Amino acid sequence: MRFEDALLRLHPSDDVAVAKIPVAAGTALVDGAASQEIPKGHKIALRALANGAPVRKYGQIIGFAAGPIAPGEHVHVHNLKVKDFGRDYQFATELRRFPAPEPRTFQGFLRPDGRAGTRNYIGIVSTVNCSASVSHYIRDRFRDVRREYPNVDGVVAFTHKSGCNVQPGEPYKALQRVLLGMTRHPNISAYLMIGLGCEGHNVQFMRRDGNLDDRQASFFVIQEEGGIAKTVERGVEAIRRLLPKANEARRTSQPLSKLVLAMNCGGSDAYSGITANPALGVASDLLVAHGGTSILAETPEIYGAEHLLTRRATSPAIGEKLLALVRWWEEHAKQFGASIDNNPSYGNKEGGLTTIYEKSLGAVAKSGQAPLVDVYRYAETVTAKGFCFMDTPGFDPVSMTGLIAGGATVGVFTTGRGSVYGCKPSPCVKVSTNTATYEKMTPDMDLNAGTIVDGAETIDQVGRRIFEKVVETASGDPTKSEAQGIGDEEFAPWMLGPTF
């Protein structure tokens, strides 16, 4: 069997190749034969590696040999380990500029603050878990609003499991940023805010700290309204008053510079860093070239690859902001007796990913080649134009919640194992990393990037398809998750600090 038919070598200096198909033991491929069975997506050694030797993929270190490895051996969790190693942190040394393309537009909802939404929802923001059920009861009374109000995408409730005795400092501020972010989101034309009354994170404090007013908003406190039933009826009345005004919104031509793209991955496999993620990087660069904003996140999943981003930071200060996040995560993990390299997940490993370094190198590919212009805290409002980074955990719903609260109006989510994620109020385009998953889960996958490893398309071609899909989605085309109603239960703010 020819090497190129079975294996994929990503960089001339790599010590391993990725199996494009299942490779049986004894198959003539590397210095004679594959000495072990190599599952599809897993790694095979291309040369002899001594115990403790660095192992390279993408031209970068993904781990160290845990014992001698012979050519043709399966390289995975049994013989590849993680240990700390020095990274060459350079700042602003690899800045690439893109020529300005012909102006493009999308059909969006222009908001009074000048931003443009890709959807037009009415939101119900719950300040505390104690008002979650009331928020759901109100939302459930408006399941089919589009029949009477065709320009309103729906009523969505943003509920969570926190808000009572939230710890002061960053835990309190992070939750407040998330909830305020939803009240100000370009995809939300009006909202209700509902609290219980005795919680530490209450409606009164939100209105004061967020400078909220009553324009296109209503505020309710269950204890003051007289209980559940009365609050529900008053909330229903409030939404009935808001719907006609929300329905007046119309899509108009807006420049692509007003799009804000969230980039995330979940259920990753070995093909994520080979197909969908670098293709998304192409789409991100195209949006940045049009003056738009793209945001990478999941700080624990850039660990071991952060040096590739600091080189693209527009200044040493921006690079240092990113490294400060990495150091915080190292200390945060130690507080709980854990390690930041306690990753990939079970499903990631089944798909061929072995170490956090390998996973991170693939994840960073989503960022393309554009300069890193700013770094943001979790759910902080993103105001910069260009490629940005936001500090979030790697857990998909928590990460995407932060990105959307920060103002992302459309998302692209890459997946190898097959995520079914959706995230109201912003549409989420899901891209499969391999053809097998796409064909198995076509009702859930918007695009197939597996054509890259199949040899049918290039990374650039798939990247341009993703870019066009983003523009179409921003203009109103429903995603697969939207068509199935996914997105009401995926709102998940990051809960920092102890619970007492």
DOBALUM-154846 format. One record per residue (C-alpha): x, y, z; residue number from 1; residue in three letters. Coordinates in Angstrom, 3 decimals, always signed. Layout:
REM DOBALUM-154846
SITE        c1        c2        c3  zator  milum
SITE         X         Y         Z    NUM    ALA
...
REM end
This chain:
REM DOBALUM-154846
SITE        c1        c2        c3  zator  milum
SITE    +0.000    +0.000    +0.000      1    MET
SITE    +1.339    +3.454    -0.882      2    ARG
SITE    +2.269    +5.701    +2.026      3    PHE
SITE    +0.099    +8.557    +0.769      4    GLU
SITE    -2.946    +6.302    +0.438      5    ASP
SITE    -2.844    +5.267    +4.089      6    ALA
SITE    -0.912    +7.904    +6.040      7    LEU
SITE    -0.777   +11.676    +6.331      8    LEU
SITE    +2.473   +13.373    +7.323      9    ARG
SITE    +1.730   +16.957    +8.284     10    LEU
SITE    +5.239   +18.442    +8.443     11    HIS
SITE    +8.647   +17.312    +7.138     12    PRO
SITE   +10.090   +17.233   +10.677     13    SER
SITE    +7.277   +15.085   +12.124     14    ASP
SITE    +8.097   +11.839   +13.931     15    ASP
SITE    +4.601   +10.456   +13.397     16    VAL
SITE    +2.002   +10.229   +10.660     17    ALA
SITE    -1.793    +9.991   +10.966     18    VAL
SITE    -3.642    +6.972    +9.611     19    ALA
SITE    -6.198    +8.006    +6.988     20    LYS
SITE    -7.677    +4.507    +7.035     21    ILE
SITE    -7.402    +1.593    +9.497     22    PRO
SITE    -3.968    +0.014    +9.005     23    VAL
SITE    -3.577    -3.693    +9.793     24    ALA
SITE    -0.479    -5.014   +11.536     25    ALA
SITE    +2.064    -6.134    +8.963     26    GLY
SITE    +0.991    -3.637    +6.284     27    THR
SITE    +4.081    -2.491    +4.402     28    ALA
SITE    +4.313    +1.222    +5.083     29    LEU
SITE    +7.128    +2.407    +7.319     30    VAL
SITE   +10.603    +0.854    +7.264     31    ASP
SITE    +9.100    -2.438    +6.291     32    GLY
SITE    +5.702    -2.670    +7.942     33    ALA
SITE    +3.274    -1.388   +10.539     34    ALA
SITE    +4.199    -3.495   +13.538     35    SER
SITE    +0.809    -2.961   +15.197     36    GLN
SITE    -2.746    -2.229   +14.164     37    GLU
SITE    -3.209    +1.534   +13.708     38    ILE
SITE    -6.836    +2.702   +14.058     39    PRO
SITE    -8.077    +5.391   +11.709     40    LYS
SITE    -6.995    +8.829   +12.945     41    GLY
SITE    -4.284    +7.437   +15.221     42    HIS
SITE    -0.523    +7.934   +14.946     43    LYS
SITE    +2.228    +5.656   +13.645     44    ILE
SITE    +5.927    +6.180   +14.355     45    ALA
SITE    +7.967    +7.128   +11.294     46    LEU
SITE   +11.382    +6.681   +12.919     47    ARG
SITE   +12.991    +5.182   +16.014     48    ALA
SITE   +12.502    +7.322   +19.132     49    LEU
SITE   +14.524    +6.911   +22.314     50    ALA
SITE   +12.968    +6.928   +25.763     51    ASN
SITE   +12.219   +10.532   +26.730     52    GLY
SITE   +12.731   +11.873   +23.208     53    ALA
SITE   +10.398   +14.667   +22.054     54    PRO
SITE    +7.764   +13.536   +19.562     55    VAL
SITE    +6.698   +15.980   +16.867     56    ARG
SITE    +3.489   +16.439   +14.880     57    LYS
SITE    +2.593   +19.640   +12.976     58    TYR
SITE    +6.326   +20.325   +13.297     59    GLY
SITE    +5.765   +20.932   +17.033     60    GLN
SITE    +6.274   +18.879   +20.200     61    ILE
SITE    +3.153   +16.917   +21.187     62    ILE
SITE    +4.765   +14.863   +23.972     63    GLY
SITE    +7.687   +12.671   +24.929     64    PHE
SITE    +8.347    +8.986   +24.339     65    ALA
SITE    +7.486    +6.855   +27.390     66    ALA
SITE   +10.028    +4.179   +26.545     67    GLY
SITE   +11.712    +3.379   +23.222     68    PRO
SITE    +9.440    +3.510   +20.183     69    ILE
SITE   +10.280    +1.608   +17.007     70    ALA
SITE    +9.296    +2.612   +13.461     71    PRO
SITE    +5.846    +1.303   +12.603     72    GLY
SITE    +4.552    +1.290   +16.208     73    GLU
SITE    +1.221    +2.728   +17.285     74    HIS
SITE    +1.916    +5.991   +19.178     75    VAL
SITE    -0.748    +6.790   +21.746     76    HIS
SITE    -1.435    +6.972   +25.483     77    VAL
SITE    +0.566    +3.819   +26.226     78    HIS
SITE    +3.888    +5.216   +24.992     79    ASN
SITE    +3.511    +9.012   +24.824     80    LEU
SITE    +3.625   +11.204   +27.928     81    LYS
SITE    +3.364   +14.867   +28.811     82    VAL
SITE    +5.991   +16.848   +30.662     83    LYS
SITE    +6.725   +20.537   +30.803     84    ASP
SITE    +9.081   +21.985   +28.232     85    PHE
SITE   +10.247   +25.450   +27.331     86    GLY
SITE    +8.379   +27.377   +24.666     87    ARG
SITE    +9.959   +30.173   +22.659     88    ASP
SITE    +7.717   +33.102   +23.581     89    TYR
SITE    +8.233   +35.764   +20.972     90    GLN
SITE    +5.959   +38.772   +20.605     91    PHE
SITE    +4.796   +40.478   +17.420     92    ALA
SITE    +7.305   +38.578   +15.269     93    THR
SITE    +4.836   +36.950   +12.871     94    GLU
SITE    +2.373   +39.669   +11.933     95    LEU
SITE    +0.585   +39.131    +8.658     96    ARG
SITE    -1.605   +41.688    +6.929     97    ARG
SITE    -4.335   +40.875    +4.450     98    PHE
SITE    -5.259   +42.941    +1.385     99    PRO
SITE    -8.660   +44.592    +1.646    100    ALA
SITE   -11.190   +42.608    -0.424    101    PRO
SITE   -14.179   +43.959    -2.291    102    GLU
SITE   -16.795   +45.079    +0.282    103    PRO
SITE   -19.386   +42.447    +1.186    104    ARG
SITE   -22.626   +42.684    +3.137    105    THR
SITE   -25.006   +40.444    +5.014    106    PHE
SITE   -28.674   +40.923    +5.836    107    GLN
SITE   -28.794   +41.844    +9.524    108    GLY
SITE   -30.798   +43.768   +12.105    109    PHE
SITE   -29.291   +47.196   +12.733    110    LEU
SITE   -29.530   +48.101   +16.426    111    ARG
SITE   -29.621   +51.594   +17.986    112    PRO
SITE   -26.016   +51.274   +19.230    113    ASP
SITE   -24.773   +50.663   +15.683    114    GLY
SITE   -24.190   +46.934   +16.037    115    ARG
SITE   -25.969   +44.443   +13.800    116    ALA
SITE   -27.783   +41.293   +14.892    117    GLY
SITE   -28.085   +38.066   +12.937    118    THR
SITE   -31.278   +37.035   +14.763    119    ARG
SITE   -34.155   +38.878   +16.453    120    ASN
SITE   -35.147   +37.331   +19.788    121    TYR
SITE   -36.887   +38.483   +22.953    122    ILE
SITE   -34.940   +37.299   +25.968    123    GLY
SITE   -35.872   +36.357   +29.520    124    ILE
SITE   -32.870   +36.800   +31.830    125    VAL
SITE   -33.015   +34.975   +35.154    126    SER
SITE   -30.788   +36.512   +37.818    127    THR
SITE   -30.849   +33.387   +39.999    128    VAL
SITE   -31.721   +29.711   +39.752    129    ASN
SITE   -34.771   +30.400   +41.932    130    CYS
SITE   -36.412   +32.294   +39.055    131    SER
SITE   -35.492   +29.741   +36.382    132    ALA
SITE   -38.805   +27.889   +36.406    133    SER
SITE   -40.806   +31.099   +36.189    134    VAL
SITE   -38.648   +32.131   +33.224    135    SER
SITE   -39.354   +28.793   +31.531    136    HIS
SITE   -43.098   +29.030   +32.208    137    TYR
SITE   -43.220   +32.429   +30.511    138    ILE
SITE   -41.148   +31.266   +27.555    139    ARG
SITE   -43.364   +28.215   +27.075    140    ASP
SITE   -46.360   +30.474   +26.462    141    ARG
SITE   -44.637   +31.802   +23.323    142    PHE
SITE   -43.463   +28.720   +21.463    143    ARG
SITE   -44.997   +29.742   +18.102    144    ASP
SITE   -44.582   +33.527   +17.968    145    VAL
SITE   -43.482   +33.524   +14.329    146    ARG
SITE   -46.968   +32.689   +13.128    147    ARG
SITE   -48.174   +36.101   +14.294    148    GLU
SITE   -44.841   +37.946   +14.429    149    TYR
SITE   -42.759   +36.659   +11.486    150    PRO
SITE   -39.811   +38.968   +12.160    151    ASN
SITE   -39.287   +37.637   +15.684    152    VAL
SITE   -37.201   +34.468   +15.895    153    ASP
SITE   -38.665   +33.483   +19.252    154    GLY
SITE   -38.604   +33.976   +22.998    155    VAL
SITE   -35.624   +32.423   +24.775    156    VAL
SITE   -35.007   +32.019   +28.522    157    ALA
SITE   -31.476   +32.399   +29.876    158    PHE
SITE   -31.443   +30.400   +33.100    159    THR
SITE   -28.613   +28.948   +35.185    160    HIS
SITE   -27.746   +27.242   +38.491    161    LYS
SITE   -26.201   +30.159   +40.359    162    SER
SITE   -26.994   +33.686   +41.555    163    GLY
SITE   -27.807   +33.228   +45.253    164    CYS
SITE   -24.696   +33.436   +47.428    165    ASN
SITE   -22.249   +34.227   +44.622    166    VAL
SITE   -18.752   +34.851   +45.957    167    GLN
SITE   -17.500   +38.445   +45.673    168    PRO
SITE   -14.853   +39.416   +43.179    169    GLY
SITE   -14.468   +37.622   +39.872    170    GLU
SITE   -17.174   +34.951   +40.471    171    PRO
SITE   -19.780   +37.701   +40.937    172    TYR
SITE   -18.391   +39.862   +38.124    173    LYS
SITE   -18.233   +36.959   +35.658    174    ALA
SITE   -21.884   +36.016   +36.206    175    LEU
SITE   -22.914   +39.644   +35.937    176    GLN
SITE   -20.976   +40.076   +32.684    177    ARG
SITE   -22.757   +37.067   +31.200    178    VAL
SITE   -26.263   +38.238   +32.118    179    LEU
SITE   -25.671   +41.861   +31.182    180    LEU
SITE   -24.165   +40.635   +27.927    181    GLY
SITE   -27.430   +38.939   +27.064    182    MET
SITE   -29.469   +42.077   +27.774    183    THR
SITE   -27.232   +44.045   +25.399    184    ARG
SITE   -26.782   +41.397   +22.750    185    HIS
SITE   -27.391   +42.501   +19.143    186    PRO
SITE   -29.560   +39.401   +18.621    187    ASN
SITE   -31.877   +40.446   +21.491    188    ILE
SITE   -34.333   +43.220   +20.641    189    SER
SITE   -36.065   +43.303   +24.053    190    ALA
SITE   -35.963   +41.377   +27.333    191    TYR
SITE   -37.436   +40.648   +30.726    192    LEU
SITE   -35.262   +40.283   +33.821    193    MET
SITE   -36.656   +38.099   +36.609    194    ILE
SITE   -35.285   +37.513   +40.109    195    GLY
SITE   -36.537   +36.030   +43.351    196    LEU
SITE   -35.688   +38.977   +45.595    197    GLY
SITE   -33.389   +37.764   +48.353    198    CYS
SITE   -30.472   +36.579   +46.213    199    GLU
SITE   -27.056   +38.219   +46.307    200    GLY
SITE   -27.094   +38.689   +42.545    201    HIS
SITE   -30.465   +40.403   +42.229    202    ASN
SITE   -32.392   +42.599   +39.826    203    VAL
SITE   -31.709   +45.764   +41.808    204    GLN
SITE   -27.936   +45.283   +41.656    205    PHE
SITE   -28.066   +44.332   +37.987    206    MET
SITE   -29.964   +47.509   +37.122    207    ARG
SITE   -27.564   +49.627   +39.143    208    ARG
SITE   -24.297   +48.044   +38.018    209    ASP
SITE   -25.388   +47.568   +34.424    210    GLY
SITE   -27.037   +50.975   +34.082    211    ASN
SITE   -30.172   +49.252   +32.768    212    LEU
SITE   -33.379   +51.126   +32.053    213    ASP
SITE   -36.951   +50.290   +31.063    214    ASP
SITE   -36.653   +50.843   +27.309    215    ARG
SITE   -37.524   +47.561   +25.611    216    GLN
SITE   -37.226   +45.842   +29.009    217    ALA
SITE   -39.302   +44.834   +32.034    218    SER
SITE   -38.095   +43.812   +35.489    219    PHE
SITE   -39.832   +41.460   +37.937    220    PHE
SITE   -39.093   +40.227   +41.458    221    VAL
SITE   -41.119   +37.146   +42.392    222    ILE
SITE   -41.352   +37.981   +46.084    223    GLN
SITE   -42.644   +41.469   +45.298    224    GLU
SITE   -45.078   +40.287   +42.616    225    GLU
SITE   -46.760   +37.863   +45.009    226    GLY
SITE   -45.369   +34.521   +43.877    227    GLY
SITE   -44.981   +32.301   +40.860    228    ILE
SITE   -48.395   +32.516   +39.198    229    ALA
SITE   -48.662   +36.291   +39.434    230    LYS
SITE   -45.123   +36.784   +38.110    231    THR
SITE   -45.771   +34.450   +35.191    232    VAL
SITE   -48.926   +36.311   +34.181    233    GLU
SITE   -47.247   +39.697   +34.450    234    ARG
SITE   -44.284   +38.408   +32.447    235    GLY
SITE   -46.574   +37.070   +29.741    236    VAL
SITE   -48.327   +40.443   +29.557    237    GLU
SITE   -44.975   +42.211   +29.265    238    ALA
SITE   -43.831   +40.048   +26.359    239    ILE
SITE   -47.160   +40.598   +24.589    240    ARG
SITE   -46.448   +44.316   +24.808    241    ARG
SITE   -42.896   +43.885   +23.507    242    LEU
SITE   -43.674   +41.638   +20.556    243    LEU
SITE   -45.241   +44.210   +18.176    244    PRO
SITE   -42.272   +46.532   +18.545    245    LYS
SITE   -39.780   +43.666   +18.111    246    ALA
SITE   -41.646   +42.603   +14.980    247    ASN
SITE   -40.995   +45.994   +13.406    248    GLU
SITE   -37.328   +45.062   +12.981    249    ALA
SITE   -36.267   +44.308    +9.411    250    ARG
SITE   -33.137   +42.842    +7.898    251    ARG
SITE   -31.098   +45.363    +5.930    252    THR
SITE   -27.719   +45.248    +4.191    253    SER
SITE   -24.925   +45.523    +6.749    254    GLN
SITE   -21.151   +45.421    +6.170    255    PRO
SITE   -19.341   +42.220    +7.135    256    LEU
SITE   -17.285   +44.369    +9.497    257    SER
SITE   -20.261   +44.170   +11.890    258    LYS
SITE   -20.116   +40.379   +12.169    259    LEU
SITE   -18.634   +38.873   +15.337    260    VAL
SITE   -17.675   +35.201   +14.974    261    LEU
SITE   -17.272   +32.763   +17.872    262    ALA
SITE   -14.960   +29.809   +17.142    263    MET
SITE   -15.170   +26.664   +19.241    264    ASN
SITE   -14.575   +22.928   +18.954    265    CYS
SITE   -15.950   +19.935   +20.804    266    GLY
SITE   -15.899   +16.189   +20.454    267    GLY
SITE   -12.566   +16.624   +18.665    268    SER
SITE   -10.639   +13.875   +16.926    269    ASP
SITE    -7.278   +13.574   +15.198    270    ALA
SITE    -8.705   +15.141   +12.040    271    TYR
SITE    -9.826   +18.328   +13.820    272    SER
SITE    -6.406   +19.941   +13.490    273    GLY
SITE    -6.008   +18.657    +9.933    274    ILE
SITE    -9.320   +19.551    +8.288    275    THR
SITE   -12.079   +21.581    +9.986    276    ALA
SITE    -9.930   +23.703   +12.302    277    ASN
SITE    -7.443   +25.028    +9.724    278    PRO
SITE   -10.346   +25.511    +7.296    279    ALA
SITE   -12.116   +27.581    +9.941    280    LEU
SITE    -8.861   +29.515   +10.255    281    GLY
SITE    -9.171   +30.425    +6.573    282    VAL
SITE   -12.751   +31.613    +7.158    283    ALA
SITE   -11.633   +33.627   +10.190    284    SER
SITE    -8.920   +35.342    +8.165    285    ASP
SITE   -11.417   +36.188    +5.421    286    LEU
SITE   -13.766   +37.798    +7.945    287    LEU
SITE   -10.892   +39.745    +9.511    288    VAL
SITE    -9.859   +40.950    +6.064    289    ALA
SITE   -13.407   +42.329    +5.675    290    HIS
SITE   -13.003   +44.260    +8.934    291    GLY
SITE   -14.972   +41.810   +11.076    292    GLY
SITE   -14.161   +40.171   +14.401    293    THR
SITE   -13.370   +36.544   +15.180    294    SER
SITE   -12.808   +35.154   +18.666    295    ILE
SITE   -10.860   +32.051   +19.724    296    LEU
SITE   -11.392   +30.703   +23.253    297    ALA
SITE   -10.847   +27.666   +25.520    298    GLU
SITE    -7.624   +28.645   +27.320    299    THR
SITE    -6.833   +25.126   +28.618    300    PRO
SITE    -6.967   +23.960   +25.001    301    GLU
SITE    -4.267   +26.278   +23.710    302    ILE
SITE    -1.890   +24.986   +26.409    303    TYR
SITE    +1.375   +23.959   +24.782    304    GLY
SITE    +0.589   +25.976   +21.660    305    ALA
SITE    +0.245   +29.443   +23.180    306    GLU
SITE    +3.663   +30.433   +21.812    307    HIS
SITE    +2.197   +30.293   +18.304    308    LEU
SITE    -0.319   +32.968   +19.299    309    LEU
SITE    +2.095   +35.267   +21.157    310    THR
SITE    +4.150   +35.566   +17.976    311    ARG
SITE    +1.056   +36.996   +16.301    312    ARG
SITE    +0.235   +39.408   +19.146    313    ALA
SITE    +0.276   +42.983   +17.899    314    THR
SITE    +2.316   +44.061   +20.929    315    SER
SITE    +4.230   +42.501   +23.838    316    PRO
SITE    +1.447   +43.703   +26.152    317    ALA
SITE    -1.163   +41.676   +24.255    318    ILE
SITE    +1.102   +38.627   +24.305    319    GLY
SITE    +1.658   +38.963   +28.031    320    GLU
SITE    -2.094   +39.177   +28.631    321    LYS
SITE    -2.432   +35.789   +26.973    322    LEU
SITE    +0.431   +34.241   +28.953    323    LEU
SITE    -1.056   +35.580   +32.195    324    ALA
SITE    -4.190   +33.562   +31.466    325    LEU
SITE    -2.140   +30.408   +30.915    326    VAL
SITE    -0.315   +30.918   +34.214    327    ARG
SITE    -3.637   +31.519   +36.019    328    TRP
SITE    -4.981   +28.235   +34.687    329    TRP
SITE    -1.882   +26.371   +35.858    330    GLU
SITE    -2.388   +27.686   +39.403    331    GLU
SITE    -6.169   +27.233   +39.247    332    HIS
SITE    -5.740   +23.549   +38.421    333    ALA
SITE    -3.240   +23.059   +41.264    334    LYS
SITE    -5.755   +24.403   +43.803    335    GLN
SITE    -7.960   +21.396   +43.087    336    PHE
SITE    -5.175   +18.838   +42.925    337    GLY
SITE    -5.520   +18.703   +39.161    338    ALA
SITE    -3.300   +19.501   +36.219    339    SER
SITE    -4.019   +21.641   +33.174    340    ILE
SITE    -2.710   +18.776   +31.016    341    ASP
SITE    -5.446   +16.429   +32.337    342    ASN
SITE    -6.875   +16.390   +28.829    343    ASN
SITE    -7.862   +15.144   +26.177    344    PRO
SITE   -11.184   +13.566   +27.041    345    SER
SITE   -12.121    +9.913   +26.592    346    TYR
SITE   -13.774   +10.615   +23.250    347    GLY
SITE   -10.783   +12.675   +22.075    348    ASN
SITE    -8.454    +9.773   +22.832    349    LYS
SITE   -10.713    +7.302   +21.076    350    GLU
SITE   -10.488    +9.588   +18.053    351    GLY
SITE    -6.689    +9.550   +18.085    352    GLY
SITE    -5.702   +12.563   +20.225    353    LEU
SITE    -3.166   +11.638   +22.908    354    THR
SITE    -1.930   +14.738   +24.759    355    THR
SITE    -3.133   +18.245   +25.512    356    ILE
SITE    -0.237   +19.587   +23.431    357    TYR
SITE    -1.437   +17.676   +20.381    358    GLU
SITE    -5.026   +18.781   +20.976    359    LYS
SITE    -3.976   +22.414   +21.486    360    SER
SITE    -1.926   +22.573   +18.306    361    LEU
SITE    -4.981   +21.417   +16.387    362    GLY
SITE    -7.288   +23.798   +18.240    363    ALA
SITE    -5.107   +26.851   +17.581    364    VAL
SITE    -5.441   +26.149   +13.849    365    ALA
SITE    -8.950   +27.683   +14.099    366    LYS
SITE    -7.305   +31.085   +14.548    367    SER
SITE    -5.860   +31.270   +11.040    368    GLY
SITE    -2.940   +33.632   +10.467    369    GLN
SITE    -4.355   +37.051   +11.406    370    ALA
SITE    -2.674   +39.191   +14.079    371    PRO
SITE    -3.931   +38.823   +17.655    372    LEU
SITE    -5.315   +42.274   +18.436    373    VAL
SITE    -6.708   +41.823   +21.967    374    ASP
SITE    -7.342   +39.387   +24.837    375    VAL
SITE   -10.553   +39.438   +26.896    376    TYR
SITE   -11.805   +38.074   +30.196    377    ARG
SITE   -14.677   +35.598   +30.232    378    TYR
SITE   -17.875   +37.177   +28.822    379    ALA
SITE   -16.247   +40.610   +28.541    380    GLU
SITE   -17.748   +42.692   +25.734    381    THR
SITE   -15.523   +42.372   +22.671    382    VAL
SITE   -15.074   +45.738   +20.998    383    THR
SITE   -11.934   +45.218   +18.905    384    ALA
SITE   -11.978   +44.536   +15.191    385    LYS
SITE    -9.837   +41.625   +14.050    386    GLY
SITE    -8.771   +38.331   +15.624    387    PHE
SITE    -9.203   +38.196   +19.428    388    CYS
SITE    -8.920   +35.678   +22.255    389    PHE
SITE   -11.323   +35.183   +25.182    390    MET
SITE   -10.507   +33.323   +28.391    391    ASP
SITE   -12.952   +30.440   +28.795    392    THR
SITE   -12.831   +26.847   +30.042    393    PRO
SITE   -12.687   +24.074   +27.483    394    GLY
SITE   -16.181   +22.838   +28.368    395    PHE
SITE   -18.208   +23.639   +25.260    396    ASP
SITE   -21.451   +25.120   +26.693    397    PRO
SITE   -19.565   +27.287   +29.204    398    VAL
SITE   -17.106   +28.458   +26.571    399    SER
SITE   -19.757   +29.326   +23.984    400    MET
SITE   -21.897   +31.074   +26.610    401    THR
SITE   -18.988   +33.391   +27.377    402    GLY
SITE   -18.329   +34.084   +23.707    403    LEU
SITE   -21.955   +34.892   +22.959    404    ILE
SITE   -22.305   +37.046   +26.080    405    ALA
SITE   -19.248   +38.905   +24.803    406    GLY
SITE   -21.196   +39.817   +21.664    407    GLY
SITE   -20.631   +36.999   +19.147    408    ALA
SITE   -23.539   +37.031   +16.712    409    THR
SITE   -22.720   +33.792   +14.869    410    VAL
SITE   -20.658   +30.743   +15.808    411    GLY
SITE   -18.775   +27.976   +14.026    412    VAL
SITE   -18.314   +24.773   +15.991    413    PHE
SITE   -15.992   +22.063   +14.644    414    THR
SITE   -16.444   +18.455   +15.745    415    THR
SITE   -14.976   +15.086   +14.910    416    GLY
SITE   -16.941   +12.776   +17.155    417    ARG
SITE   -20.247   +14.536   +16.454    418    GLY
SITE   -21.436   +17.353   +18.725    419    SER
SITE   -25.107   +18.384   +18.530    420    VAL
SITE   -24.548   +21.778   +20.120    421    TYR
SITE   -26.732   +24.837   +19.504    422    GLY
SITE   -26.658   +28.196   +21.255    423    CYS
SITE   -29.537   +30.665   +21.132    424    LYS
SITE   -29.639   +33.574   +20.514    425    PRO
SITE   -26.740   +33.142   +18.065    426    SER
SITE   -26.836   +30.552   +15.285    427    PRO
SITE   -24.110   +27.914   +15.384    428    CYS
SITE   -22.709   +26.310   +12.211    429    VAL
SITE   -21.348   +22.820   +12.888    430    LYS
SITE   -18.516   +21.497   +10.747    431    VAL
SITE   -17.608   +17.809   +10.727    432    SER
SITE   -13.896   +17.005   +10.578    433    THR
SITE   -14.384   +13.719    +8.739    434    ASN
SITE   -16.736   +12.318    +6.131    435    THR
SITE   -17.801    +9.297    +8.204    436    ALA
SITE   -19.235   +11.483   +10.980    437    THR
SITE   -20.838   +13.826    +8.461    438    TYR
SITE   -22.593   +10.974    +6.660    439    GLU
SITE   -23.704    +9.378    +9.925    440    LYS
SITE   -24.999   +12.658   +11.400    441    MET
SITE   -25.989   +14.674    +8.329    442    THR
SITE   -29.155   +16.069   +10.009    443    PRO
SITE   -26.896   +17.717   +12.609    444    ASP
SITE   -23.831   +18.727   +10.572    445    MET
SITE   -23.947   +21.866    +8.414    446    ASP
SITE   -20.704   +21.252    +6.516    447    LEU
SITE   -18.230   +18.445    +5.870    448    ASN
SITE   -14.506   +19.236    +6.078    449    ALA
SITE   -13.616   +15.566    +5.698    450    GLY
SITE   -13.282   +16.205    +1.976    451    THR
SITE    -9.803   +17.579    +2.757    452    ILE
SITE    -8.359   +14.287    +3.981    453    VAL
SITE   -10.403   +12.487    +1.305    454    ASP
SITE    -8.453   +14.469    -1.281    455    GLY
SITE   -11.538   +16.071    -2.838    456    ALA
SITE   -10.913   +19.650    -1.592    457    GLU
SITE    -8.134   +21.801    -0.210    458    THR
SITE    -8.129   +23.554    +3.175    459    ILE
SITE    -8.590   +26.870    +1.377    460    ASP
SITE   -11.612   +25.610    -0.556    461    GLN
SITE   -13.348   +24.297    +2.560    462    VAL
SITE   -12.435   +27.475    +4.432    463    GLY
SITE   -14.141   +29.563    +1.791    464    ARG
SITE   -17.207   +27.327    +1.988    465    ARG
SITE   -17.315   +27.903    +5.759    466    ILE
SITE   -16.987   +31.648    +5.221    467    PHE
SITE   -19.876   +31.718    +2.755    468    GLU
SITE   -21.966   +29.594    +5.130    469    LYS
SITE   -21.297   +32.101    +7.920    470    VAL
SITE   -22.524   +34.952    +5.713    471    VAL
SITE   -25.627   +32.993    +4.657    472    GLU
SITE   -26.376   +32.027    +8.263    473    THR
SITE   -25.901   +35.594    +9.472    474    ALA
SITE   -28.404   +36.661    +6.817    475    SER
SITE   -31.092   +34.351    +8.165    476    GLY
SITE   -30.529   +30.856    +6.791    477    ASP
SITE   -31.245   +28.433    +9.667    478    PRO
SITE   -28.528   +26.076   +10.868    479    THR
SITE   -29.182   +22.367   +11.422    480    LYS
SITE   -29.388   +22.912   +15.190    481    SER
SITE   -31.840   +25.800   +14.773    482    GLU
SITE   -34.034   +23.695   +12.493    483    ALA
SITE   -34.303   +21.154   +15.319    484    GLN
SITE   -34.969   +23.758   +18.010    485    GLY
SITE   -31.649   +23.260   +19.810    486    ILE
SITE   -30.302   +26.082   +21.951    487    GLY
SITE   -32.721   +26.700   +24.826    488    ASP
SITE   -30.922   +24.534   +27.393    489    GLU
SITE   -27.280   +25.142   +26.434    490    GLU
SITE   -26.843   +28.484   +28.231    491    PHE
SITE   -24.221   +27.786   +30.940    492    ALA
SITE   -22.351   +30.619   +32.688    493    PRO
SITE   -18.956   +29.768   +34.173    494    TRP
SITE   -19.475   +29.234   +37.925    495    MET
SITE   -16.287   +30.297   +39.667    496    LEU
SITE   -15.550   +30.040   +43.366    497    GLY
SITE   -16.835   +27.852   +46.210    498    PRO
SITE   -20.503   +27.242   +46.968    499    THR
SITE   -21.659   +27.606   +50.580    500    PHE
REM end
